[in-house]
Amino acid sequence: MSVGNGQPSRRQRHLASPLKFPVVVPFVESLGIELHGYSEGHVELRVDLDEAHLNAWEVAHGGVLMTMMDVGMAMAARSATGHGGGVATIEMKTSFMRPAQHQLRAVARLLHKTATLAFCEASVFDDEGKLCATATGTFKYLRGLVKRPAASTDQPTKDTAP
């Protein structure tokens, strides 16, 4: 069943089966963000807002929208390369158009890539299809992250800072 504008109803959009993320990111999992579309240069993410996602005005905190767009753009950048490493956000410009509520859908796409950089854009829509925010971002392709040495568990170090 679709609503009058030809788009799927809220219930149909909500029941769509999420996909498995290709990389585990505990922060993204903690927000309840789900992957609903993943193809070369295109990504769709969704989240059902709950109290933990809200700001003082009881609408989605801007950080939730920015995270959805950042993750979506990073995934779009990685999807089009066959690149085994990750990407790092170099810059991100975000514009907020309206308060975001209920179920949110972020759509991201790769605009252009070079050997070392990816240029992407993303938008977040509410469950009525209204545009809530947009972003553009630049991402650097990485071969891998330098691993930090594990913290010693012998004895805590004394903080010598003034």
Phi and psi restraints in degrees (value plus and minus 20) as a CYANA .aco file:
   2 SER   PHI    -141.4  -101.4
   2 SER   PSI     139.4   179.4
   3 VAL   PHI    -100.5   -60.5
   3 VAL   PSI     152.2   192.2
   4 GLY   PHI     -74.1   -34.1
   4 GLY   PSI     -46.6    -6.6
   5 ASN   PHI    -106.9   -66.9
   5 ASN   PSI     -12.0    28.0
   6 GLY   PHI      66.2   106.2
   6 GLY   PSI     -24.1    15.9
   7 GLN   PHI    -108.8   -68.8
   7 GLN   PSI     135.4   175.4
   8 PRO   PHI     -80.5   -40.5
   8 PRO   PSI     130.5   170.5
   9 SER   PHI     -85.7   -45.7
   9 SER   PSI     145.4   185.4
  10 ARG   PHI     -76.5   -36.5
  10 ARG   PSI     -62.8   -22.8
  11 ARG   PHI     -82.7   -42.7
  11 ARG   PSI     -62.1   -22.1
  12 GLN   PHI     -84.2   -44.2
  12 GLN   PSI     -63.4   -23.4
  13 ARG   PHI     -83.6   -43.6
  13 ARG   PSI     -59.3   -19.3
  14 HIS   PHI     -87.7   -47.7
  14 HIS   PSI     -54.4   -14.4
  15 LEU   PHI    -104.3   -64.3
  15 LEU   PSI     -24.6    15.4
  16 ALA   PHI     -77.8   -37.8
  16 ALA   PSI     119.3   159.3
  17 SER   PHI     -95.5   -55.5
  17 SER   PSI     103.8   143.8
  18 PRO   PHI     -93.7   -53.7
  18 PRO   PSI     135.9   175.9
  19 LEU   PHI    -117.0   -77.0
  19 LEU   PSI     146.2   186.2
  20 LYS   PHI    -104.2   -64.2
  20 LYS   PSI     112.7   152.7
  21 PHE   PHI     -85.1   -45.1
  21 PHE   PSI     118.5   158.5
  22 PRO   PHI     -91.8   -51.8
  22 PRO   PSI     -41.1    -1.1
  23 VAL   PHI    -152.6  -112.6
  23 VAL   PSI     115.3   155.3
  24 VAL   PHI    -102.2   -62.2
  24 VAL   PSI     104.3   144.3
  25 VAL   PHI    -147.2  -107.2
  25 VAL   PSI      82.9   122.9
  26 PRO   PHI     -73.4   -33.4
  26 PRO   PSI     -58.1   -18.1
  27 PHE   PHI     -81.3   -41.3
  27 PHE   PSI     -64.5   -24.5
  28 VAL   PHI     -83.7   -43.7
  28 VAL   PSI     -63.0   -23.0
  29 GLU   PHI     -81.3   -41.3
  29 GLU   PSI     -59.8   -19.8
  30 SER   PHI     -84.7   -44.7
  30 SER   PSI     -46.2    -6.2
  31 LEU   PHI    -103.7   -63.7
  31 LEU   PSI     -31.5     8.5
  32 GLY   PHI      59.3    99.3
  32 GLY   PSI      -0.5    39.5
  33 ILE   PHI     -92.9   -52.9
  33 ILE   PSI     113.8   153.8
  34 GLU   PHI    -136.2   -96.2
  34 GLU   PSI     126.5   166.5
  35 LEU   PHI    -111.3   -71.3
  35 LEU   PSI     101.4   141.4
  36 HIS   PHI    -137.4   -97.4
  36 HIS   PSI     -27.9    12.1
  37 GLY   PHI    -180.6  -140.6
  37 GLY   PSI     115.8   155.8
  38 TYR   PHI    -175.0  -135.0
  38 TYR   PSI      85.5   125.5
  39 SER   PHI    -160.9  -120.9
  39 SER   PSI     157.0   197.0
  40 GLU   PHI     -77.5   -37.5
  40 GLU   PSI      90.8   130.8
  41 GLY   PHI      59.2    99.2
  41 GLY   PSI     -14.1    25.9
  42 HIS   PHI    -157.0  -117.0
  42 HIS   PSI     119.5   159.5
  43 VAL   PHI    -162.5  -122.5
  43 VAL   PSI     123.7   163.7
  44 GLU   PHI    -149.6  -109.6
  44 GLU   PSI     107.2   147.2
  45 LEU   PHI    -141.2  -101.2
  45 LEU   PSI     133.7   173.7
  46 ARG   PHI    -161.3  -121.3
  46 ARG   PSI     134.4   174.4
  47 VAL   PHI    -167.8  -127.8
  47 VAL   PSI     119.2   159.2
  48 ASP   PHI    -113.8   -73.8
  48 ASP   PSI      96.8   136.8
  49 LEU   PHI     -89.7   -49.7
  49 LEU   PSI     121.1   161.1
  50 ASP   PHI    -151.1  -111.1
  50 ASP   PSI    -196.0  -156.0
  51 GLU   PHI     -75.6   -35.6
  51 GLU   PSI     -55.0   -15.0
  52 ALA   PHI     -87.8   -47.8
  52 ALA   PSI     -38.8     1.2
  53 HIS   PHI    -109.2   -69.2
  53 HIS   PSI     -26.3    13.7
  54 LEU   PHI    -114.3   -74.3
  54 LEU   PSI     135.3   175.3
  55 ASN   PHI    -118.1   -78.1
  55 ASN   PSI    -189.1  -149.1
  56 ALA   PHI     -85.2   -45.2
  56 ALA   PSI     -40.9    -0.9
  57 TRP   PHI    -111.8   -71.8
  57 TRP   PSI     -14.1    25.9
  58 GLU   PHI      42.9    82.9
  58 GLU   PSI      15.3    55.3
  59 VAL   PHI    -145.7  -105.7
  59 VAL   PSI     150.3   190.3
  60 ALA   PHI     -76.7   -36.7
  60 ALA   PSI     112.7   152.7
  61 HIS   PHI     -84.5   -44.5
  61 HIS   PSI     120.6   160.6
  62 GLY   PHI     -76.8   -36.8
  62 GLY   PSI     -49.6    -9.6
  63 GLY   PHI     -84.4   -44.4
  63 GLY   PSI     -50.8   -10.8
  64 VAL   PHI     -86.6   -46.6
  64 VAL   PSI     -66.8   -26.8
  65 LEU   PHI     -83.7   -43.7
  65 LEU   PSI     -63.9   -23.9
  66 MET   PHI     -83.7   -43.7
  66 MET   PSI     -58.7   -18.7
  67 THR   PHI     -84.3   -44.3
  67 THR   PSI     -64.7   -24.7
  68 MET   PHI     -78.8   -38.8
  68 MET   PSI     -63.8   -23.8
  69 MET   PHI     -91.0   -51.0
  69 MET   PSI     -60.2   -20.2
  70 ASP   PHI     -82.2   -42.2
  70 ASP   PSI     -67.9   -27.9
  71 VAL   PHI     -84.9   -44.9
  71 VAL   PSI     -63.8   -23.8
  72 GLY   PHI     -81.0   -41.0
  72 GLY   PSI     -65.5   -25.5
  73 MET   PHI     -85.6   -45.6
  73 MET   PSI     -61.4   -21.4
  74 ALA   PHI     -81.5   -41.5
  74 ALA   PSI     -61.9   -21.9
  75 MET   PHI     -87.1   -47.1
  75 MET   PSI     -58.8   -18.8
  76 ALA   PHI     -82.8   -42.8
  76 ALA   PSI     -60.2   -20.2
  77 ALA   PHI     -82.6   -42.6
  77 ALA   PSI     -64.3   -24.3
  78 ARG   PHI     -91.6   -51.6
  78 ARG   PSI     -52.5   -12.5
  79 SER   PHI     -87.5   -47.5
  79 SER   PSI     -45.1    -5.1
  80 ALA   PHI    -115.2   -75.2
  80 ALA   PSI      -8.7    31.3
  81 THR   PHI    -142.2  -102.2
  81 THR   PSI     -47.5    -7.5
  82 GLY   PHI      53.0    93.0
  82 GLY   PSI      -8.7    31.3
  83 HIS   PHI     -89.2   -49.2
  83 HIS   PSI     104.6   144.6
  84 GLY   PHI     -97.1   -57.1
  84 GLY   PSI     -42.4    -2.4
  85 GLY   PHI    -105.5   -65.5
  85 GLY   PSI    -187.9  -147.9
  86 GLY   PHI    -122.6   -82.6
  86 GLY   PSI    -188.8  -148.8
  87 VAL   PHI    -152.9  -112.9
  87 VAL   PSI     134.2   174.2
  88 ALA   PHI    -143.1  -103.1
  88 ALA   PSI     117.6   157.6
  89 THR   PHI     -91.9   -51.9
  89 THR   PSI     102.4   142.4
  90 ILE   PHI    -112.3   -72.3
  90 ILE   PSI     -62.9   -22.9
  91 GLU   PHI    -175.3  -135.3
  91 GLU   PSI     133.1   173.1
  92 MET   PHI    -167.6  -127.6
  92 MET   PSI     109.4   149.4
  93 LYS   PHI    -135.7   -95.7
  93 LYS   PSI     105.3   145.3
  94 THR   PHI    -142.1  -102.1
  94 THR   PSI     119.9   159.9
  95 SER   PHI    -145.0  -105.0
  95 SER   PSI     110.4   150.4
  96 PHE   PHI    -122.7   -82.7
  96 PHE   PSI     108.0   148.0
  97 MET   PHI    -120.9   -80.9
  97 MET   PSI     -57.9   -17.9
  98 ARG   PHI    -175.8  -135.8
  98 ARG   PSI     140.2   180.2
  99 PRO   PHI     -82.1   -42.1
  99 PRO   PSI     122.2   162.2
 100 ALA   PHI    -126.7   -86.7
 100 ALA   PSI     112.9   152.9
 101 GLN   PHI    -159.7  -119.7
 101 GLN   PSI     140.0   180.0
 102 HIS   PHI      47.6    87.6
 102 HIS   PSI    -150.6  -110.6
 103 GLN   PHI    -109.1   -69.1
 103 GLN   PSI     112.5   152.5
 104 LEU   PHI    -131.8   -91.8
 104 LEU   PSI     127.8   167.8
 105 ARG   PHI    -148.9  -108.9
 105 ARG   PSI     102.6   142.6
 106 ALA   PHI    -126.6   -86.6
 106 ALA   PSI     113.2   153.2
 107 VAL   PHI    -141.0  -101.0
 107 VAL   PSI     106.8   146.8
 108 ALA   PHI    -148.1  -108.1
 108 ALA   PSI     130.4   170.4
 109 ARG   PHI    -168.3  -128.3
 109 ARG   PSI     130.9   170.9
 110 LEU   PHI    -100.7   -60.7
 110 LEU   PSI     107.1   147.1
 111 LEU   PHI    -112.1   -72.1
 111 LEU   PSI     -62.3   -22.3
 112 HIS   PHI    -182.0  -142.0
 112 HIS   PSI     129.2   169.2
 113 LYS   PHI    -159.5  -119.5
 113 LYS   PSI     133.0   173.0
 114 THR   PHI    -140.8  -100.8
 114 THR   PSI    -191.5  -151.5
 115 ALA   PHI     -84.6   -44.6
 115 ALA   PSI     -47.5    -7.5
 116 THR   PHI    -141.3  -101.3
 116 THR   PSI     -35.6     4.4
 117 LEU   PHI    -149.7  -109.7
 117 LEU   PSI     132.8   172.8
 118 ALA   PHI    -149.0  -109.0
 118 ALA   PSI     119.6   159.6
 119 PHE   PHI    -136.2   -96.2
 119 PHE   PSI     103.0   143.0
 120 CYS   PHI    -153.0  -113.0
 120 CYS   PSI     146.8   186.8
 121 GLU   PHI    -159.0  -119.0
 121 GLU   PSI     136.8   176.8
 122 ALA   PHI    -169.3  -129.3
 122 ALA   PSI     136.3   176.3
 123 SER   PHI    -158.4  -118.4
 123 SER   PSI     128.6   168.6
 124 VAL   PHI    -137.2   -97.2
 124 VAL   PSI     112.7   152.7
 125 PHE   PHI    -139.9   -99.9
 125 PHE   PSI     128.4   168.4
 126 ASP   PHI    -104.3   -64.3
 126 ASP   PSI    -196.5  -156.5
 127 ASP   PHI     -95.3   -55.3
 127 ASP   PSI     -21.0    19.0
 128 GLU   PHI    -123.1   -83.1
 128 GLU   PSI     -14.8    25.2
 129 GLY   PHI      61.5   101.5
 129 GLY   PSI      -8.5    31.5
 130 LYS   PHI    -103.2   -63.2
 130 LYS   PSI     115.4   155.4
 131 LEU   PHI     -89.7   -49.7
 131 LEU   PSI     105.1   145.1
 132 CYS   PHI    -125.9   -85.9
 132 CYS   PSI     -55.3   -15.3
 133 ALA   PHI    -180.1  -140.1
 133 ALA   PSI     135.0   175.0
 134 THR   PHI    -154.1  -114.1
 134 THR   PSI     139.6   179.6
 135 ALA   PHI    -172.0  -132.0
 135 ALA   PSI     132.5   172.5
 136 THR   PHI    -143.3  -103.3
 136 THR   PSI     131.1   171.1
 137 GLY   PHI    -169.9  -129.9
 137 GLY   PSI     133.1   173.1
 138 THR   PHI    -137.0   -97.0
 138 THR   PSI     112.3   152.3
 139 PHE   PHI    -147.2  -107.2
 139 PHE   PSI     118.7   158.7
 140 LYS   PHI    -120.5   -80.5
 140 LYS   PSI     110.3   150.3
 141 TYR   PHI     -93.0   -53.0
 141 TYR   PSI     114.1   154.1
 142 LEU   PHI    -137.9   -97.9
 142 LEU   PSI     125.0   165.0
 143 ARG   PHI     -96.0   -56.0
 143 ARG   PSI     -51.0   -11.0
 144 GLY   PHI     149.3   189.3
 144 GLY   PSI     142.5   182.5
 145 LEU   PHI    -110.6   -70.6
 145 LEU   PSI     125.0   165.0
 146 VAL   PHI     -91.7   -51.7
 146 VAL   PSI     108.3   148.3
 147 LYS   PHI    -102.1   -62.1
 147 LYS   PSI     112.1   152.1
 148 ARG   PHI     -99.9   -59.9
 148 ARG   PSI     124.7   164.7
 149 PRO   PHI     -85.1   -45.1
 149 PRO   PSI     128.1   168.1
 150 ALA   PHI     -85.1   -45.1
 150 ALA   PSI     123.4   163.4
 151 ALA   PHI     -88.0   -48.0
 151 ALA   PSI     120.5   160.5
 152 SER   PHI     -90.7   -50.7
 152 SER   PSI     117.3   157.3
 153 THR   PHI    -124.7   -84.7
 153 THR   PSI     -13.7    26.3
 154 ASP   PHI     -84.2   -44.2
 154 ASP   PSI     -86.7   -46.7
 155 GLN   PHI    -165.2  -125.2
 155 GLN   PSI     123.6   163.6
 156 PRO   PHI     -84.5   -44.5
 156 PRO   PSI     128.3   168.3
 157 THR   PHI    -106.8   -66.8
 157 THR   PSI     128.3   168.3
 158 LYS   PHI    -103.4   -63.4
 158 LYS   PSI     111.8   151.8
 159 ASP   PHI     -95.5   -55.5
 159 ASP   PSI      98.1   138.1
 160 THR   PHI    -120.5   -80.5
 160 THR   PSI     -14.2    25.8
 161 ALA   PHI     -91.0   -51.0
 161 ALA   PSI     125.7   165.7
